[in-house]
Every structure is written in C-alpha cells, then in structure tokens.
Amino acid sequence: MFKPALILSTFCLSLLGAPGEACAAAPAPVVDTIGGRQVESLTIRHPASKDVVVFEGGSRNTIDKWGTVPEQLGLDATVFAYNRPGYGNSSVAATPRDGRTIVEELREVLRHKGLRPPYVLVGHSLGGLYMQLFARAYPEEVKGLVLVDSLYPRMVKPVEEFPLWSRLAGQLGFSRSVWREIEKIDETGDMVLGMKGIDDKPIVRLVNRPTSSTAVAVDFGAFRMDEDTRKQVRALYPKAKIVVADSSHQMALTSPEIVKAAIQQVISAAGKQSVAVR
C-alpha cells in the first residue's frame, strides 16, 4: 500500500540521522470532486518556493509509481501528482481520451488546487507525450520539461494498424480507460507535431537503456522501431539534455536519484533563464 507520509518520514530520518529531529510529513493522497468527478491527487506545498512541479504518469501507472521522488522534491518545491480518470481512486470520465482533453482536465485540476503556473512538467511514458502537448499548447505556463523514458509522436501506430492479436490482447489486458487512451496515442502525437516547438525551454530526456525498450505496455506490433522514427524523435528537441541510464522503464522506482536530479537541473536552468530575462 502506498504510504507517502511513512516514506517521507523514513527519508527525513536518513537525512537527519536521528529519530527525534523535526521533519514535516507529506500529506496523503486526497480525493476531490472536480468538474463533477472524483480526482485523486497528492499535493506537497512548499510555502517558501515559487517552483511547482507537476507529475503525469504513464499508462496504467498511479501516483505510487513515482516512488519517493515527489516527497524528496517536496523539501524544496511545491509538488503535485494525480491519477487520471479511471486510474486509482479517480472516477472514469466519459470525455474523449485524446491528449488535448487530458491536458485541459489537468489544467482544471491544477486551478482547483490553487497551483498557479508556470510549471515544471514531468511526464513518464505516455504521460510524457501528454506533457509535451501541454508545453507546446501553453508555453507561457511552462518553465521546463522532464521526459522520463517518454513516448514521442509517431512511435506508436494508429490502432487500426496494430496486428489483430495485439488489438485483442490490449482490449482484454487493459482497463477500458487505458485502452481508450491507447486508441488516441497516434492522434495525440499528431497534435504535438502540429504545434510550435519549445526548444527554448530547459528540457531533459531520460532514456532507459536499451533504447529499444517499450514506452507503453502494449505489444511490439504497435510500435514503429525503424531508424527514421528514431531520427524524428531526436529532431524534436535538439537542445535537450539526454541522460541514458541503466535502469528500467519505471525509472522513478528503479533510479529515483536520476529522476530527481533531472528535475532539479530543469528547475535551476529555468531559474537562471528567468533572471537573465529581467
């Protein structure tokens, strides 16, 4: 069971070295009614920091898949993580599951929680594709971007091009909420490609070795793994810092220090950009 308060208490004790030292525990996830539906989220507010870090998980991933990363970052910044409709204790939504709808729903939740932009966006796997769309659609609301073993446009074929056995396995193996998102991956990728680039912002791309590892838990018949696709991905963010790690697709669980360091680098770089503009 996911117990963020316990995780943070353990983390704090390891830093302080003594059980009697004071250390604020992180709040547990809460469920709010937003836009007529239930939304589960975790917010760690840092009153002295203007940085707001927003986490978007991958397909089937719930808040706990970020491990201790949100709690560790919560010592220096305000942190927000949530479960999309149909994940965890968030209710299923009747709205379309394309990236633009998901981005707008996320922005509504952030407003409800009183978290003001600009944000540092962190997206894992399919969540990385959504965060790319967020950053391109609303660049004025974004300080920087961290893509954790992310999915990119055109990496996944349209669902109608999946092998029949892959489609059947997906429909049987995933919840309806997840499969509805998978059905819209190609469309969401085209949305990203149709918008202006954001290479003026600090971006870190974390890539798990080997690079051929899947970014979404569907069969390989759904992926375009050719060199042209890889070149297109590299061309999307030519100024991004790329970190290749011997980790796993669930990098926040396997290598939390790498994910945390990447987010801190983007926060620092965004701060320096802000000072330079003044």
C-alpha positions in Angstrom: 0.0 0.0 0.0 1.2 3.5 -0.9 2.1 5.5 2.3 3.7 8.8 1.3 3.9 10.1 4.9 5.8 7.0 6.0 8.1 7.2 3.0 8.9 10.8 3.7 9.4 10.2 7.4 12.0 7.4 6.6 13.7 9.7 4.1 13.9 12.6 6.6 15.3 10.3 9.2 18.0 9.1 6.9 19.0 12.8 6.2 18.9 13.9 9.8 20.4 10.8 11.3 18.3 11.0 14.5 14.7 9.9 15.1 13.9 12.9 17.4 14.6 15.6 14.7 11.6 17.5 13.4 10.6 16.8 9.8 7.2 17.5 8.3 5.4 14.5 6.9 3.9 14.7 3.4 0.2 14.7 3.1 -1.5 11.5 1.9 -3.4 11.5 -1.4 -6.8 13.0 -1.3 -9.9 12.7 -3.4 -11.7 15.9 -4.6 -14.8 16.4 -6.6 -13.7 18.5 -9.6 -15.9 19.1 -12.6 -18.4 16.6 -11.3 -16.0 13.7 -11.0 -13.7 12.3 -8.4 -10.0 13.1 -8.7 -7.3 11.5 -6.6 -4.1 13.6 -6.1 -1.1 14.3 -3.9 0.0 17.8 -3.2 3.0 18.8 -1.2 3.1 22.6 -0.7 6.4 24.4 -0.1 5.5 27.9 1.1 8.9 29.3 0.5 9.3 28.1 -3.1 7.8 29.5 -6.3 8.6 26.3 -8.2 5.6 24.0 -8.9 6.5 20.5 -10.2 3.6 18.6 -11.9 3.9 14.8 -12.5 2.0 12.9 -15.2 2.2 9.2 -15.1 2.2 6.6 -17.9 -0.4 4.1 -19.0 -1.8 2.1 -16.0 0.5 4.0 -13.6 -0.9 5.5 -10.4 0.7 8.0 -8.0 2.8 5.4 -6.3 4.8 4.7 -9.4 6.7 7.9 -8.7 8.1 6.3 -5.6 9.9 8.7 -3.3 10.7 11.3 -5.9 7.7 13.7 -5.2 8.4 13.5 -1.4 12.1 14.3 -1.9 11.4 17.2 -4.2 8.8 18.4 -1.8 11.6 19.5 0.5 12.5 22.3 -2.0 9.4 22.9 -4.2 5.7 22.5 -4.4 4.8 19.1 -5.9 1.6 17.8 -7.5 0.9 14.3 -8.7 -2.5 12.8 -9.6 -4.4 9.9 -11.1 -6.1 10.5 -14.4 -9.7 9.4 -14.9 -10.1 5.6 -14.4 -6.8 5.3 -12.5 -6.5 4.6 -8.8 -9.4 6.3 -7.0 -10.1 8.8 -9.8 -13.5 8.1 -11.4 -13.9 7.1 -15.0 -14.6 10.0 -17.4 -17.0 10.0 -20.3 -14.9 12.7 -22.1 -12.6 11.7 -25.0 -9.2 10.3 -24.0 -7.1 12.3 -26.5 -4.2 14.3 -25.3 -5.8 17.7 -25.6 -8.7 16.7 -23.4 -6.4 15.2 -20.8 -4.3 18.4 -20.8 -7.3 20.6 -20.3 -8.6 18.3 -17.5 -5.2 18.5 -15.8 -5.2 22.3 -16.0 -8.7 22.4 -14.5 -7.4 20.2 -11.6 -4.4 22.5 -11.1 -6.6 25.6 -10.9 -8.9 23.8 -8.4 -5.9 23.0 -6.2 -4.7 26.7 -6.4 -1.5 25.8 -8.1 -0.5 28.6 -10.4 1.8 28.4 -13.5 4.4 28.4 -14.7 5.1 24.7 -14.0 8.0 22.3 -14.4 6.3 19.4 -16.1 7.5 15.8 -15.6 6.0 13.1 -17.7 6.7 9.3 -17.8 6.0 7.1 -20.8 2.5 8.0 -22.2 2.4 10.8 -19.6 5.5 12.3 -21.3 3.5 12.6 -24.6 0.8 14.5 -22.7 3.3 16.8 -21.1 4.9 17.6 -24.5 1.4 18.6 -25.7 0.8 20.7 -22.6 4.1 22.5 -23.0 3.5 23.2 -26.7 -0.1 24.3 -26.3 0.6 26.6 -23.3 4.3 27.5 -23.4 3.7 30.6 -21.2 2.5 28.2 -18.4 5.7 26.0 -18.5 9.2 26.6 -17.1 10.7 23.4 -18.3 10.1 19.7 -19.2 11.5 16.4 -17.9 10.6 13.4 -20.1 11.1 10.1 -18.2 11.5 7.2 -20.7 8.8 9.0 -22.6 6.7 8.2 -25.6 7.1 10.5 -28.6 4.9 11.3 -31.6 4.7 8.6 -34.3 6.4 5.9 -32.1 3.0 4.1 -31.9 1.0 3.2 -35.0 -2.7 4.0 -35.3 -4.7 1.3 -33.5 -6.2 0.1 -36.8 -2.7 -0.8 -37.9 -2.0 -2.9 -34.8 -1.8 -6.7 -35.6 -5.1 -8.3 -34.8 -3.7 -10.3 -31.9 -2.2 -7.1 -30.4 -5.6 -5.4 -30.5 -7.3 -8.3 -28.9 -4.7 -8.7 -26.2 -4.9 -4.9 -25.5 -8.6 -4.9 -25.1 -8.5 -7.9 -22.8 -5.5 -6.9 -20.8 -6.1 -3.2 -20.2 -9.0 -1.4 -18.4 -11.3 0.4 -20.8 -9.9 3.8 -19.6 -6.3 2.8 -20.5 -7.3 1.3 -23.9 -9.3 4.4 -24.8 -6.0 6.4 -24.2 -4.0 3.9 -26.3 -6.5 4.3 -29.1 -5.7 8.1 -29.2 -1.9 7.9 -29.0 -1.3 8.5 -32.7 -3.8 11.3 -32.8 -2.2 12.9 -29.7 1.2 12.6 -31.3 0.0 14.5 -34.4 -1.3 17.2 -32.1 2.2 17.6 -30.7 3.7 17.7 -34.2 1.2 20.3 -35.3 2.3 22.9 -32.7 5.4 25.1 -32.4 8.5 23.7 -30.8 9.6 24.5 -27.3 13.3 24.1 -27.5 13.9 27.5 -25.9 12.9 25.9 -22.6 15.1 23.6 -20.4 14.4 20.0 -21.3 15.9 16.8 -20.0 15.2 13.5 -21.7 15.8 10.4 -19.5 16.2 7.3 -21.6 16.4 3.8 -20.3 19.0 1.5 -21.8 18.4 -0.3 -24.1 16.7 2.4 -26.1 14.5 -0.2 -27.8 12.6 -0.8 -24.6 8.9 -0.2 -25.0 7.4 3.1 -23.7 3.9 1.8 -23.4 2.9 -1.7 -22.2 1.4 -2.9 -25.5 2.7 -5.5 -27.9 5.7 -4.6 -30.2 3.4 -4.9 -33.2 2.1 -1.5 -32.2 5.4 0.3 -32.4 7.4 1.9 -35.1 11.0 1.0 -34.3 12.7 2.0 -37.5 15.6 4.4 -37.8 13.5 7.1 -39.4 11.3 7.2 -36.3 14.3 7.4 -34.0 15.8 10.3 -36.1 12.4 12.1 -35.9 12.4 11.8 -32.1 15.9 13.1 -31.8 15.0 16.1 -34.0 12.0 17.1 -31.9 14.2 18.5 -29.1 17.7 19.2 -30.5 18.8 21.2 -27.5 17.5 18.9 -24.8 19.9 17.2 -22.5 19.8 13.4 -22.9 20.6 11.1 -20.0 20.8 7.4 -20.8 20.6 5.2 -17.7 20.9 1.5 -16.9 17.5 1.5 -15.1 14.1 0.2 -16.1 11.0 1.7 -17.7 9.8 2.5 -14.2 12.8 4.7 -13.7 11.4 6.7 -10.8 11.2 3.4 -8.8 14.5 1.9 -10.0 16.6 5.1 -10.2 14.9 7.8 -8.2 18.1 9.8 -7.8 18.4 10.2 -11.6 14.9 11.4 -12.0 15.2 13.8 -9.0 18.5 15.2 -10.3 17.0 15.8 -13.8 14.1 17.8 -12.3 16.4 19.8 -10.1 18.5 20.6 -13.2 15.5 21.9 -15.1 14.4 24.0 -12.1 17.8 25.5 -11.8 18.1 26.2 -15.5 14.7 27.7 -15.6 15.6 30.0 -12.7 18.7 31.2 -14.5 16.7 31.9 -17.7 14.2 33.9 -15.6 17.0 36.0 -14.1 18.6 36.6 -17.5 15.3 37.9 -18.9 14.9 40.5 -16.2 
